[in-house]
Amino acid sequence: MSVHTENAFESSIETHLLSNGWDTLAPSGYDRALGLFPDELITFIEQSQPDQWKQLVNRLGGDGIARAKVAQHVASQIDHRGTIGVLRDAIKLNGVTFHACFFKPANTLTEALTTRYDANRTAVVRQLHHSESVTAQSVDMTLVVNGIPTATAELKNTLTHQGVQHAMQQYRTDRNPSDLIFRARAFVHFAVDPHRAYMTTKLERDKTRFLPFNQGTGGPGARGGDGNPSNPDGYATAYLWEQVWQRDAWLDLIGSFVHAEDGRFLFPRFHQWHAVRSIIAATLQDGAGVNRLVQHSAGSGKSNTIAWTAHALSRLHNAQNRPVFDKVVVITDRVVLDRQLQDTVAGLEHTPGTIVRIDKNSAQLKDALSGHAARVIITTLQKFPVVAELAADVVGRNFAVLVDEAHSSTSGESIKQLQQVLSSNEIDELQAEESAADEGVDLGTDVIAHSAAARRAQKNLTYIAFTATPKPKTLNLFGQKVPGVGGEKDTFEPFHLYSMRQAIEEGFILDVLASYTTYSTYFKLATTAPDDPEVPVDRARAELARFVSLHPTNLGAKAEIIVEHFRAKTRGKINGQAKAMVVTRSRQHAVRYKLAVDAYIKAKGYDTGSRPLHALVAFSGSLEDEGVTYTEAMMNGFGEGELPKKFGGDEYHLLVVAEKYQTGFDQPLLHTMYVDKKLAGVRAVQTLSRLNRIHPCKTDTFVLDFANTVEEIQDAFAPFYESTGALAAEPNDIYNLQHTLMAAHVLDEHEMDVAVRALLSGQQSQQKYVYAELTKAVDRFVALEEDGQEGFRGTLTAYVRAYAFMAQIMTWTDRELERLYLFGKALATQLPRGEDEPIPLVSDQVELTHLRTALTAEEENAALTEGDDTPGEVLPGEGKGGQDPLVDKLSALVERLNDKFGIGTTDADKVWFEQQRLEVMADDELRVVALHNTRDAFDLILRERLPHHVAARHGENTKMFDLFFNKPGFQQLVVEYLGEMYEEFRRPAADGAHA
């Protein structure tokens, strides 16, 4: 046999399978009419279920008749229920119940179950003449389980100048989708050559869509792109038959992965299958209590990966045949994912009550935790504080917690409450262990120590976190530690990786940066104030910028650009089904954008005719604007819950959003995004990734951005394009902040003790004691000089944020830190804020004399070629304090704004200036950096922190607005301008040093 032939490749695969638990079947044993190997099926039933076979023979009239009728009945059941349904579920015939397959039991306690599993007959068939329509046709390889075809494969040897593309073309053109084996028997079809592998679950002639089934050039779960690493021992695709087609693995795929829904099969992509198997193997090795982070790109199927992982962990037993976890808790805030998870897991698990979706109230969660039936619980993090108050009697000791879209929100009070509910015994044991080391304090009865212990990572909880965009905090909490080399700091990295780069290269998602257009808004101001009042620079700049952004002329110009672009460029995409999203910076902007878009559409007559154009809006709650109260439902004409379905239909085309549908929204018809909001970091990636979902008719995407430059967006995507890492946080840094706070002489230890014990008592009657002690601290705070107040406030804010995270990675419990955290968090709500005093009505004392929106970059290809692997930091500069507001003459501020924005304008752009207002919180963490670092270091941290801070603040509160404005390169100008604050930060410290 020549090594150059396809036959040699085929033989090599068969040889491996036959040496590893598979048998060979003659192709002549295939019954085209039944789509089965009847003799193989009957042999399996005879050997694995002899009593049932005897009953069938007796009731059906003899051995020969039984063989024919059983084969016919199984074939008809497959036609009715599908291959997966028949392989997984029992079959009944003449009152006899039997099975077509047995799956590996979760434990080895029942020998009969193991024996039945071992009786499964897995066989490989070469050159199967499968076709009823063209009987001479044969498929290269077929994988058969107990006489039922489960998979086919077309193999090509590139030495003969034919590769995997030829195999896919053969399926599309030469194979008849109506042949029984393709129509209703095998659930997956592989196209394979020595270098690449692809798969599909449905043949549809030219419409057949093959998906890559490759490891990635860096190997499975590692950094790399499309393809496979070279294999020093042979074929690069050997993992397919050595791992995926391995007998136990293939039966596990049938029993625990493949999902049949609406006449189609869901077969895991390689990265999904490998991630789940890797998590299970690592958990078996390490046991409970080891956290893991899965970084899988947006659009890569994380929802199904979570479902498969949840099901596998719920059945996992250790070597002692004990369940590794008593329950699996899935934490998600996405309603769509709730349902998808439940449906997918329910397709794998048939015991009633095993899967519970908490969609009512916290009492439902309490019942699920305290009952024995529920094995997988799908809920939100916010329900755990209520359950903690209900004092749920949780059944079980060890829990797996799967976190969807894990970010720094998983550090704080809610996660502490979850741990209190699921780890009450462990917390008590932890206190007992540490009581001996805490002289004079009984940790068993100290409520503060108990609170601190509850915040610590618990040994009985295993967190599996899933996200496409892990922040440094997320990596520190859930990632794998990599020891530093040569004096370098330790870092954290994901346990399993499927990168944005690999997903784009493999075609699982589209590259949203491949066609990027930017516009800039230029405006010019003039002051009319006779007294030229002093105003806080940042807040006044925000007031001015907000007014321009909301001005009807500005919104009208942008509405025209959006609507005309959609009609000219977008509407014809995806066979005329394309949708677009308009991303705005606040609810008020969303309302006014919707009104402006509707007005323009109506004025042009685009809302009538054969192809009318209509827009929707999405925002939370109600908003009063110019005397009118708006809600999403009122503006759209139907309830909020109907929007996803309505938008997916034919009637609506544009969706204007404000902090809704920017994460977790999967709409493959979404093609274009119009961005009028500053985006950075995680928020930029999450928002723009709404476009990346694939559709059979979708070949590209488009972004038109009024607020960001191409370079800024590239910088935001770079850390998440390949693998994301983070420097290991140093918990002891928290003591620096503690020392600074106590040195201010605002806090008293006895007062904190009294207040915190009252806080933790849970008794309403104790509230007065909390206020009594807080008031004393507030009085001392007020007595400080203004600079001292702002310094204390900034440090307190930094401490509260830092401790909420650091406490989870500490390997010790410190009741003083916990006490300071609890007291400080309450105190922060009571401190008076001087900066809240009203400023002069800036918008009444200036004029906007020019406004122009201009194209600055058209359809630029901003696609990345490599990522930024610089590890992120959790607390740059060891936590930072607040900053003093800069005050300047209004005329000077206007002059600076004119210098930056008054270019290229003409008299035709003139508009009158109306009032606008937006509160921008200055970064309260920069003071400590300035006090303890050089100017260069300060600028570095400022440049790193500013985009993340702006995006985070805007997302948390619609009153917040970015300081960057709509001009390319303005972020650099802001960094340079705010860099002068370095001296402002240091001046009070220097003055205090000489006092």
C-alpha positions, 0 to 999 in steps of 0.5 A, a space after each residue: 500500500 502506497 503511503 501517498 494514498 487516501 487509503 493509507 490515511 484511512 487505514 492508520 485511523 482504523 488501526 488505532 481505533 481497533 487497538 483501543 476498544 473499537 471493532 470493525 464491521 463489514 459494510 455489507 451488514 448495513 440495511 439501507 431501508 432501516 439505516 441500521 446494522 440489524 445484526 449488531 443491534 440485536 447482538 448488543 441487546 442479547 448480550 447486555 439484556 438477556 432477560 429482556 431479549 427472552 421476553 421479546 422473543 416469547 412475545 413476538 413469536 420466535 427468534 427470527 420474527 423478534 430480530 426483524 420486529 425489534 430492528 424495525 421498531 428501533 428504526 421507527 423510534 429513531 425516525 420519531 425521536 431521533 438518534 440521541 433520544 433512542 440512544 439515551 432513553 428506554 425503548 418499549 415494545 410489546 410491554 418490554 422495556 430495553 435500551 439501545 445504549 448504556 452510559 458510564 455510571 457516575 460511580 462503581 457501586 453497582 457492578 451491573 451498571 458497569 457490566 452493561 456499560 462495558 457491553 456497548 459495541 462500538 465499531 468502525 466501518 470503512 467505505 460504507 455504501 450508504 446511499 439509497 439514491 446512488 447505491 455505488 456511493 460510499 462514505 470513507 468512515 462511519 462510527 457505529 454504536 450498537 448497530 446505529 450509525 452515529 457519525 460519518 467522516 470523509 478523509 483526504 490525504 494532502 499528498 494526493 493534492 486533496 485536502 479538507 476543503 475537498 472533503 467538505 465539497 464532497 459532502 456538499 455536492 456528492 452526498 445526498 442529504 435525503 439519504 437516511 444515514 444523513 437525514 435521520 441517523 448520524 448526528 455529525 459529519 467530519 471532514 478530515 485531512 492530516 492537518 485540519 478537521 471540520 464538522 457539520 451536523 446537517 447536510 444542506 447541499 451548498 448551504 452546508 456549514 462546516 465548523 472548524 474542529 481544530 485545537 488551535 496552533 498553540 494547542 488546546 486551551 492555550 494561546 494560538 490561532 486557527 489550525 493545529 500544532 505540529 505533531 512530532 509523532 504523526 498527524 496533526 489531526 490525530 487528537 480526533 481519533 485518539 481523544 474525541 473518538 476514543 471509546 469512552 470519550 465518544 460514548 460520553 459525547 453521546 450521553 453528556 454533550 450532544 443536544 437535539 433541539 428543533 430537528 437539529 443537533 448541537 455538537 460541541 466545538 472542540 474548545 468547548 469539549 476540551 474545556 469541560 473535560 479539562 475542568 472535570 479532570 482537574 477537579 478529580 485531581 485537586 478536589 473541591 476548593 480550587 478556583 478556575 477561570 475559563 477565558 472564552 471569546 464572546 460568541 464562542 458558545 460559553 452558555 453551552 459550555 457552562 451547561 455541559 460543565 454544570 451537568 458534568 460536575 453534578 454527576 462527578 464522583 471521586 475515587 471513593 465513590 462519593 459525590 465531589 459536589 453536593 450541588 452546583 450553583 450557576 450564577 448569571 444575570 442573563 434571563 436568556 442564559 437561564 432558560 438556555 442552561 435549563 433546556 440544555 441540562 434538562 436534555 441531559 438529565 431526566 430526573 424531575 427536580 434535578 435542575 431548578 431555575 430560580 425565577 421567582 424569589 429568594 424563598 425559591 432559592 432557599 427551598 432549592 438549597 435546603 432540599 435534596 432533589 436539586 442538583 443544579 441551581 441557576 440563580 442570580 448573585 443578588 438573591 443570596 443576601 436574602 437567603 442569608 437572612 432567611 438562615 437557610 438550612 443548606 443540604 450538603 457541604 461541597 458546592 461548585 459555583 459557576 459564574 457567568 461573565 465573571 468580573 470584579 462584581 464577584 468581589 464584595 458583599 454579595 459574594 460574601 453572602 453567598 459564602 455565608 449561605 454555602 459555607 456556614 460550617 467551614 466559617 465556624 471551623 476557620 474561626 476555631 482554627 485561628 482563635 488560638 493565634 488571636 490572643 484575648 479574642 474568642 473568634 468563635 463568638 466575635 461577630 466581626 471575626 465571623 464576618 471577616 471569615 465569611 469574606 475569605 475564600 472557602 475550601 468547600 466552594 469551587 468557583 469556575 468563572 467564565 468570561 471573555 474579558 477578565 479584569 486583573 481582580 477576576 484573574 487574581 480571584 479565579 486564575 491559575 498562579 504562575 510563579 515569577 522567574 528571576 525576581 519577577 512578580 507572580 502572575 495569574 492566567 486563565 485555566 483554559 483559553 479560547 481567544 478572540 483571535 482564534 475565534 475570529 480566524 476560525 470563523 466562529 465570530 466576525 471581526 468587529 474592527 475590520 470596518 471602522 468609521 469615525 466622526 468628530 464633533 467640533 464646537 466653539 464657545 463664548 462667555 457672556 458672564 459679566 463677572 467671570 465666576 470661578 468654577 470647578 474645571 472638570 464639572 464645568 467642562 462636563 456641563 458644557 460638553 453635555 449641552 452640546 451632545 444634547 442639542 437638537 441641532 447636534 442630534 439632528 445632524 447625527 440622526 441624519 448620518 445614522 439613518 442615511 448610512 443605514 439605508 445606503 450601506 446596512 439595510 441590504 446586508 444579510 439578505 435585507 434583514 440587517 439590524 443596527 444599534 445606536 449606543 448612547 451615553 445616557 437615558 436622556 441621550 437615548 430618549 432624545 436620539 429616538 425622538 430625533 431619529 423618528 423625526 428625521 425618518 418621518 420628515 423624509 417619508 421613510 416610515 411609509 412605502 413598501 419598505 418602511 423604516 422604524 426604530 426602537 429604544 431601550 433604557 431602564 426605568 422612567 425619565 422626565 425630560 422637559 416636562 414629559 415622562 418617558 419609559 421604554 414601553 411608552 416610546 415603543 408601544 409594547 412591554 420591555 419583555 417583548 423587545 428582543 423578539 420584536 427587534 428580531 422581526 421584520 418591522 423594526 431596524 434600529 435599536 437606540 440603547 442606554 446601558 441595555 443590550 450591550 452585554 449578553 445580547 445575541 442577535 445574529 442579524 445585528 450588523 451595524 453599530 452607531 456609537 455615541 458614547 466613550 468606550 474603553 477597556 472591558 466595556 468597549 469589547 463587550 459593547 462592540 462584540 454584540 456585532 460579532 455573532 455569525 449568520 449564514 448570510 452575514 459576511 461583515 460588520 460595520 461600526 460608525 463611531 462619533 465618540 472614540 478614535 480607532 486607536 482608542 478602540 484598538 487599545 481597548 481590544 488588545 489585552 483581550 485579543 489573545 491571552 489575558 494575564 494579571 500581576 498577583 495582588 499583594 494583600 498586605 498593601 491594605 495595611 498602608 491604607 489602614 495606617 493612613 486612615 487611622 493617622 487622620 484621627 477621625 476614627 476611634 477603635 471603641 466607637 467602631 467596635 460598638 457601631 460594627 457590633 450593632 450593624 452585625 446584630 441584625 436588630 432594628 433596635 440597634 440602629 440608633 447606636 450605629 448613628 450615634 458612633 458614626 456622628 462622632 466620626 463625622 464631627 471629627 471629619 468636619 473639623 479637618 481642613 478642606 484638604 484633609 477632608 478630601 484626603 481622608 475621603 479618598 483614602 476611605 473610598 480606596 480602602 473600602 474598594 480594596 478590602 472587599 477584593 483583598 479579603 477574598 485572597 488573604 490567607 488569614 483573618 484580620 478582625 481590625 481590617 474587617 471592622 474598619 471596612 464595615 465601619 468605613 463603608 457606613 461612614 462614607 455614606 454620612 460624610 458631607 461632600 463640599 463638592 456637591 455645592 452648586 456651581 454657577 449656572 455655567 450654561 447660562 453664561 456662555 454661548 456655543 457659537 459653532 458646531 460641526 460633525 465631520 468624517 475623520 476615518 472612513 471604513 478603516 480596517 482596525 483589525 488586530 494582528 496581535 494582542 497586548 500581553 502586559 499583565 494588568 494590576 489590581 491596585 496600581 500604586 497600592 490604592 489611591 486617595 482622592 483629588 482636589 477639584 481644580 478651579 479656574 476662571 470660566 473665560 479661561 476654561 472656554 478659551 482652552 475648549 475653543 483651542 481644542 475644538 474650534 477648528 474647521 468651523 464656519 458661520 453656517 455651524 452657529 447655534 445658540 448655547 443651551 444648558 447642559 449638565 453632567 457630573 464627572 467623578 474625578 478618579 479618587 485613587 490618584 493622590 497616593 500615586 502622586 505622593 509616592 511616585 515620580 511624575 512619569 510614574 503618575 502619568 503612566 498610571 493616569 493613562 492606564 486608569 483613566 479609560 477604565 474609570 470613565 467607562 466604569 463610572 458611566 456604566 454605574 450612573 448616567 449622571 457621569 460623563 466622559 472627559 474625553 469629548 468627540 475628537 480623535 486624539 483627545 484622550 491624549 490631550 486629557 492625559 496631558 492636561 490632567 497630568 498637571 494635577 500631579 503638582 496639585 496632589 503633592 502641594 497639600 502633602 508638602 504644606 502639611 509636611 512643613 506645618 
